[in-house]
């Protein structure tokens, strides 16, 4: 089995604007204007340096420009070389991956993580300072106050542990 680490964009790689209305998130320029989350970008670069397979798995509106803006954002933030899958907004992320791997998802949205875990995958909640108010996630977590090294070591070691357990069985 291979280990694949998937990373969400909105609220994880790119800071979410919690003051924006739903309508504003549909407007051209919204996704391209998001500020990066440096600790997550640093962790991704470290994970890649460890030889880990890191990919983007992000929901996107079907409005003709969200996926283009997200791809441009990745380029602008030196992550353009990562394989990416933009999942149609409202669809399950777990339906867009190869289930024959040890699949890890770093996401800020508990609903995605619960669906991910129900498929036998490994989820990490990213607490970004504006989410996590309802306490519905009780699994692995990382947060914006951690150092990139801490996140990379935690994610890689837990992924490797799951891989060892899968191969031992």
Rosetta blueprint (number, residue, H / E / L):
1 X L
2 X L
3 X E
4 X E
5 X E
6 X E
7 X E
8 X L
9 X L
10 X E
11 X L
12 X L
13 X L
14 X E
15 X L
16 X L
17 X L
18 X L
19 X L
20 X L
21 X L
22 X H
23 X H
24 X H
25 X H
26 X L
27 X L
28 X L
29 X L
30 X L
31 X L
32 X L
33 X L
34 X L
35 X L
36 X E
37 X L
38 X H
39 X H
40 X H
41 X H
42 X H
43 X H
44 X H
45 X H
46 X H
47 X H
48 X H
49 X H
50 X L
51 X L
52 X L
53 X E
54 X E
55 X E
56 X E
57 X E
58 X E
59 X E
60 X E
61 X L
62 X L
63 X L
64 X L
65 X L
66 X H
67 X H
68 X H
69 X H
70 X H
71 X H
72 X H
73 X H
74 X H
75 X H
76 X H
77 X L
78 X L
79 X L
80 X L
81 X L
82 X L
83 X E
84 X E
85 X E
86 X E
87 X E
88 X E
89 X L
90 X L
91 X L
92 X L
93 X H
94 X H
95 X H
96 X H
97 X L
98 X L
99 X L
100 X L
101 X L
102 X E
103 X E
104 X E
105 X E
106 X E
107 X E
108 X L
109 X L
110 X H
111 X H
112 X H
113 X H
114 X H
115 X H
116 X H
117 X H
118 X H
119 X L
120 X L
121 X L
122 X E
123 X E
124 X E
125 X E
126 X E
127 X E
128 X L
129 X L
130 X L
131 X L
132 X L
133 X L
134 X L
135 X L
136 X L
137 X L
138 X L
139 X L
140 X E
141 X E
142 X E
143 X E
144 X L
145 X L
146 X L
147 X L
148 X H
149 X H
150 X H
151 X H
152 X H
153 X H
154 X H
155 X H
156 X H
157 X H
158 X H
159 X H
160 X H
161 X H
162 X H
163 X H
164 X H
165 X H
166 X H
167 X H
168 X H
169 X L
